[in-house]
Amino acid sequence: QVQLVESGGGLVQPGGSLRLSCAASGSGFRGYVMSWYRQAPGKQRELVAAITSGGSTNYANSVKGRFTISRDNAKNTVYLQMNSLKPEDTAVYYCNSVYGVFISWGQGTQVTVSS
């Protein structure tokens, strides 16, 4: 079972930036598909961004051009750079890994965008 630990959440003003990090345990990280999801109060969890083992990326329409997902296989870490943040980006952000049939989730990190 892969252990995922997120960090980097917090309170930021509209228009600000945050970078989330997700550190993964284990030696097979470079083969994982890594994703960031988010869940706002009263809403379903939704995919924000994903990156494959080959580096291909995919983004939700609502964050395209503002968020960037990246990975550092040497550090077993995936990042989510979030720029031009909006109040509607407020949510708990979860890291997710997929390797074959094995799926793991982190504990989540709160991002609050408010003035």
Accessible surface in RSA format (square Angstrom, percent):
REM  Atomic radii and reference values for relative SASA: ProtOr
REM  Chains: A
REM  Algorithm: Lee & Richards
REM  Probe-radius: 1.40
REM  Slices: 20
REM RES _ NUM      All-atoms   Total-Side   Main-Chain    Non-polar    All polar
REM                ABS   REL    ABS   REL    ABS   REL    ABS   REL    ABS   REL
RES GLN A   1   172.92  96.7  98.50  72.0  74.42 177.2  48.15 102.5 124.77  94.6
RES VAL A   2    26.83  17.7  21.00  19.0   5.83  14.0  22.77  19.8   4.07  11.0
RES GLN A   3   107.88  60.3 105.78  77.3   2.11   5.0  40.93  87.1  66.95  50.8
RES LEU A   4     9.95   5.5   0.00   0.0   9.95  25.0   0.00   0.0   9.95  26.8
RES VAL A   5    89.81  59.1  87.17  78.9   2.64   6.4  87.17  75.7   2.64   7.2
RES GLU A   6     8.26   4.7   0.00   0.0   8.26  19.7   0.00   0.0   8.26   6.7
RES SER A   7    61.31  51.8  56.02  74.8   5.29  12.2  42.08  89.6  19.23  26.9
RES GLY A   8    36.70  45.3   0.00   N/A  36.70  45.3  24.45  67.1  12.25  27.4
RES GLY A   9    30.42  37.5   0.00   N/A  30.42  37.5   2.97   8.1  27.45  61.5
RES GLY A  10    29.50  36.4   0.00   N/A  29.50  36.4  29.50  81.0   0.00   0.0
RES LEU A  11   133.87  74.6 100.41  71.8  33.46  84.1 100.41  70.5  33.46  90.0
RES VAL A  12    22.27  14.7  17.23  15.6   5.04  12.2  22.27  19.3   0.00   0.0
RES GLN A  13   122.32  68.4 120.40  88.0   1.92   4.6  32.18  68.5  90.13  68.4
RES PRO A  14    60.63  44.2  38.77  35.3  21.86  79.4  39.22  32.4  21.40 133.0
RES GLY A  15    56.48  69.7   0.00   N/A  56.48  69.7  29.98  82.3  26.50  59.3
RES GLY A  16    21.60  26.6   0.00   N/A  21.60  26.6  20.91  57.4   0.69   1.5
RES SER A  17    58.44  49.4  38.98  52.0  19.45  44.8  22.34  47.6  36.10  50.6
RES LEU A  18    34.99  19.5  29.89  21.4   5.10  12.8  34.99  24.6   0.00   0.0
RES ARG A  19   131.63  55.3 115.70  59.0  15.93  37.9  26.81  36.6 104.82  63.5
RES LEU A  20     0.00   0.0   0.00   0.0   0.00   0.0   0.00   0.0   0.00   0.0
RES SER A  21    24.53  20.7  24.48  32.7   0.05   0.1  12.69  27.0  11.83  16.6
RES CYS A  22     0.00   0.0   0.00   0.0   0.00   0.0   0.00   0.0   0.00   0.0
RES ALA A  23    50.12  46.1  47.29  73.0   2.83   6.4  47.50  66.9   2.62   6.9
RES ALA A  24     9.69   8.9   0.00   0.0   9.69  22.0   1.17   1.7   8.52  22.6
RES SER A  25    46.51  39.3  35.97  48.0  10.54  24.3  40.85  87.0   5.67   7.9
RES GLY A  26    49.65  61.2   0.00   N/A  49.65  61.2  34.15  93.7  15.50  34.7
RES SER A  27   120.23 101.6  82.01 109.5  38.22  88.0  53.06 113.0  67.18  94.1
RES GLY A  28    32.04  39.5   0.00   N/A  32.04  39.5  28.51  78.2   3.53   7.9
RES PHE A  29     1.77   0.9   1.35   0.8   0.42   1.1   1.35   0.8   0.42   1.2
RES ARG A  30   152.03  63.8 146.16  74.5   5.87  14.0  56.36  77.0  95.66  58.0
RES GLY A  31    32.40  40.0   0.00   N/A  32.40  40.0  20.14  55.3  12.26  27.5
RES TYR A  32    14.99   7.0  14.99   8.5   0.00   0.0   4.57   3.4  10.41  12.8
RES VAL A  33    55.10  36.3  55.06  49.9   0.03   0.1  55.06  47.8   0.03   0.1
RES MET A  34     0.00   0.0   0.00   0.0   0.00   0.0   0.00   0.0   0.00   0.0
RES SER A  35     7.17   6.1   7.17   9.6   0.00   0.0   0.00   0.0   7.17  10.0
RES TRP A  36     0.00   0.0   0.00   0.0   0.00   0.0   0.00   0.0   0.00   0.0
RES TYR A  37    54.68  25.5  54.68  31.1   0.00   0.0  18.23  13.7  36.45  44.9
RES ARG A  38    15.81   6.6  15.55   7.9   0.26   0.6   2.35   3.2  13.46   8.2
RES GLN A  39    61.25  34.2  56.34  41.2   4.91  11.7   9.21  19.6  52.04  39.5
RES ALA A  40    22.18  20.4  19.43  30.0   2.75   6.3  19.83  27.9   2.35   6.2
RES PRO A  41   121.28  88.4  92.85  84.6  28.42 103.3 105.56  87.2  15.71  97.7
RES GLY A  42    92.07 113.5   0.00   N/A  92.07 113.5  45.42 124.6  46.65 104.5
RES LYS A  43   143.50  70.0 131.37  80.6  12.14  28.9  83.10  74.8  60.40  64.3
RES GLN A  44   163.04  91.2 149.41 109.2  13.63  32.5  53.62 114.1 109.43  83.0
RES ARG A  45    90.14  37.8  65.17  33.2  24.97  59.5  23.14  31.6  67.00  40.6
RES GLU A  46    77.85  44.7  73.19  55.4   4.66  11.1  28.96  56.0  48.88  39.9
RES LEU A  47    61.87  34.5  50.93  36.4  10.94  27.5  50.93  35.8  10.94  29.4
RES VAL A  48     0.81   0.5   0.69   0.6   0.13   0.3   0.81   0.7   0.00   0.0
RES ALA A  49     0.00   0.0   0.00   0.0   0.00   0.0   0.00   0.0   0.00   0.0
RES ALA A  50    15.72  14.5  15.10  23.3   0.62   1.4  15.44  21.7   0.28   0.8
RES ILE A  51     9.08   5.2   8.95   6.7   0.14   0.3   9.08   6.5   0.00   0.0
RES THR A  52    52.81  37.6  52.81  53.5   0.00   0.0  49.26  66.2   3.55   5.4
RES SER A  53    58.32  49.3  41.14  54.9  17.18  39.6   7.65  16.3  50.67  71.0
RES GLY A  54    74.17  91.5   0.00   N/A  74.17  91.5  38.83 106.6  35.34  79.1
RES GLY A  55    38.37  47.3   0.00   N/A  38.37  47.3  20.33  55.8  18.04  40.4
RES SER A  56    73.91  62.5  63.64  84.9  10.28  23.7  34.25  72.9  39.66  55.6
RES THR A  57    66.11  47.0  34.48  35.0  31.63  75.4  12.76  17.1  53.35  80.7
RES ASN A  58    84.91  58.6  81.96  79.2   2.95   7.1  23.53  56.6  61.39  59.3
RES TYR A  59    43.41  20.3  34.47  19.6   8.94  23.3  29.00  21.8  14.41  17.8
RES ALA A  60    27.03  24.9  15.46  23.9  11.58  26.3  26.54  37.4   0.49   1.3
RES ASN A  61   127.08  87.6 104.63 101.1  22.45  54.1  32.88  79.1  94.20  91.0
RES SER A  62    63.39  53.6  41.80  55.8  21.59  49.7  51.36 109.4  12.04  16.9
RES VAL A  63     0.15   0.1   0.15   0.1   0.00   0.0   0.15   0.1   0.00   0.0
RES LYS A  64   119.55  58.3  99.58  61.1  19.97  47.5  55.44  49.9  64.10  68.3
RES GLY A  65    87.11 107.4   0.00   N/A  87.11 107.4  43.98 120.7  43.13  96.6
RES ARG A  66    30.79  12.9  25.94  13.2   4.84  11.5  25.19  34.4   5.59   3.4
RES PHE A  67     5.54   2.8   0.00   0.0   5.54  14.4   0.00   0.0   5.54  15.8
RES THR A  68    72.91  51.9  72.09  73.1   0.83   2.0  44.05  59.2  28.86  43.6
RES ILE A  69     5.48   3.1   0.00   0.0   5.48  13.2   0.00   0.0   5.48  14.9
RES SER A  70    47.12  39.8  46.12  61.6   1.00   2.3  32.55  69.3  14.57  20.4
RES ARG A  71    38.46  16.1  11.96   6.1  26.50  63.1  12.40  16.9  26.06  15.8
RES ASP A  72    44.52  31.2  40.29  40.1   4.22  10.0  14.30  33.7  30.21  30.1
RES ASN A  73    42.31  29.2  29.44  28.5  12.87  31.0   6.50  15.6  35.81  34.6
RES ALA A  74    97.62  89.8  55.72  86.0  41.89  95.3  63.98  90.1  33.63  89.1
RES LYS A  75   136.80  66.7 116.43  71.4  20.37  48.5  70.98  63.9  65.82  70.1
RES ASN A  76    36.81  25.4  36.81  35.6   0.00   0.0   9.43  22.7  27.38  26.5
RES THR A  77    13.59   9.7  13.59  13.8   0.00   0.0   4.97   6.7   8.62  13.0
RES VAL A  78     0.00   0.0   0.00   0.0   0.00   0.0   0.00   0.0   0.00   0.0
RES TYR A  79    30.95  14.4  30.95  17.6   0.00   0.0  18.37  13.8  12.58  15.5
RES LEU A  80     0.00   0.0   0.00   0.0   0.00   0.0   0.00   0.0   0.00   0.0
RES GLN A  81    57.25  32.0  57.02  41.7   0.23   0.5  27.78  59.1  29.47  22.4
RES MET A  82     0.00   0.0   0.00   0.0   0.00   0.0   0.00   0.0   0.00   0.0
RES ASN A  83    58.09  40.1  58.09  56.1   0.00   0.0  14.96  36.0  43.13  41.7
RES SER A  84    59.33  50.1  54.55  72.8   4.79  11.0  19.24  41.0  40.09  56.2
RES LEU A  85     2.49   1.4   0.00   0.0   2.49   6.3   0.00   0.0   2.49   6.7
RES LYS A  86    85.69  41.8  85.02  52.2   0.67   1.6  39.20  35.3  46.50  49.5
RES PRO A  87    74.80  54.5  67.41  61.5   7.39  26.8  67.76  55.9   7.04  43.7
RES GLU A  88   120.90  69.4  95.13  72.0  25.76  61.3  61.16 118.3  59.73  48.8
RES ASP A  89     0.47   0.3   0.47   0.5   0.00   0.0   0.00   0.0   0.47   0.5
RES THR A  90    35.64  25.3  32.27  32.7   3.37   8.0  30.24  40.6   5.41   8.2
RES ALA A  91     0.88   0.8   0.49   0.8   0.39   0.9   0.88   1.2   0.00   0.0
RES VAL A  92    40.99  27.0  40.85  37.0   0.13   0.3  40.85  35.5   0.13   0.4
RES TYR A  93     0.00   0.0   0.00   0.0   0.00   0.0   0.00   0.0   0.00   0.0
RES TYR A  94    36.04  16.8  36.04  20.5   0.00   0.0   8.94   6.7  27.09  33.4
RES CYS A  95     0.00   0.0   0.00   0.0   0.00   0.0   0.00   0.0   0.00   0.0
RES ASN A  96     5.12   3.5   5.12   5.0   0.00   0.0   0.00   0.0   5.12   5.0
RES SER A  97     3.38   2.9   3.38   4.5   0.00   0.0   0.50   1.1   2.88   4.0
RES VAL A  98    48.12  31.7  47.33  42.9   0.79   1.9  47.37  41.2   0.75   2.0
RES TYR A  99   121.34  56.7 118.44  67.4   2.90   7.5  71.88  54.0  49.46  61.0
RES GLY A 100    68.35  84.3   0.00   N/A  68.35  84.3  41.82 114.8  26.53  59.4
RES VAL A 101   133.15  87.6 106.64  96.5  26.51  63.9 112.81  98.0  20.35  55.2
RES PHE A 102   136.81  68.4 132.10  81.8   4.71  12.3 134.86  81.8   1.95   5.6
RES ILE A 103    97.42  55.4  77.05  57.4  20.37  49.1  77.12  55.5  20.30  55.1
RES SER A 104     5.35   4.5   3.99   5.3   1.35   3.1   1.94   4.1   3.41   4.8
RES TRP A 105   105.93  42.5  79.80  38.6  26.13  61.4  62.73  33.4  43.20  70.1
RES GLY A 106     9.11  11.2   0.00   N/A   9.11  11.2   1.87   5.1   7.24  16.2
RES GLN A 107   115.74  64.7  83.18  60.8  32.56  77.5  72.19 153.7  43.55  33.0
RES GLY A 108    12.50  15.4   0.00   N/A  12.50  15.4   0.63   1.7  11.87  26.6
RES THR A 109    19.03  13.5  14.31  14.5   4.72  11.3   7.22   9.7  11.81  17.9
RES GLN A 110    86.63  48.4  76.85  56.2   9.78  23.3  48.83 103.9  37.80  28.7
RES VAL A 111     0.00   0.0   0.00   0.0   0.00   0.0   0.00   0.0   0.00   0.0
RES THR A 112    43.27  30.8  43.27  43.9   0.00   0.0  31.27  42.0  12.00  18.1
RES VAL A 113     4.49   3.0   0.00   0.0   4.49  10.8   0.00   0.0   4.49  12.2
RES SER A 114    54.91  46.4  48.18  64.3   6.73  15.5  19.55  41.6  35.36  49.5
RES SER A 115   126.59 107.0  66.47  88.7  60.12 138.5  47.92 102.0  78.67 110.2
END  Absolute sums over single chains surface
CHAIN  1 A     6030.3       4460.9       1569.4       3268.5       2761.9
END  Absolute sums over all chains
TOTAL          6030.3       4460.9       1569.4       3268.5       2761.9
